[in-house]
Amino acid sequence: MQKTTVPLRERNRLETWALIHDKASLIASEEGLNKATVEAIADAAGISKRTFFNYFASKEDAILGIQAPTLSEETIAAFRADGDQDLFGRTVHLMAAVIRSMFPAESLSERRRQLKADYPELGKRIFAHMRASEELVEAALLKRHQDGLPEDTWSELPPGQDSAMALLMMAGTVLRFAFSKDPTVTTNEDSPAVYEAIEIFREAIKATL
């Protein structure tokens, strides 16, 4: 398999991102959340405040190692391709991909979990990003509904936003179930928990109809 080469500029960007996150989470862990100010984080990382905000929207994002969710063209293409997955499964995977975009590989997951336990108020920032993730997925679902061909699964669903919202809510429930089985599903795309959760919910729905 051919190894992907990361351009130098992007590699430098990722290294700076990781450095800021490391310093921010370390200060919060060792000195407390109130001590982890933007000024203190920037000083520890050896950068200016302006540079800090080029990488993170808030000190909470830097501490947690999260960023605003994104929806790439590759992810959209995978969702639009029918493949072996039905619309239900594709929607769950779409939601999972958007959520994973919030957590770069350089994000320190173990430290984040401990900080969330120590400072529950940090959960508000994660919730805000999760809501943004839902909005991205909802927009993609509505677009798919509008572009759907007559033979597409969408033709069997009620028109408009209600169908998109129903799929979105089901996908969120499946992912919460998967997360309860394997907390790494938000960062590990190879986790089998998502596939297993989809099948469990699919069978549960069939059995109760």
Disulfide bonds with the S-S distance in Angstrom:
none
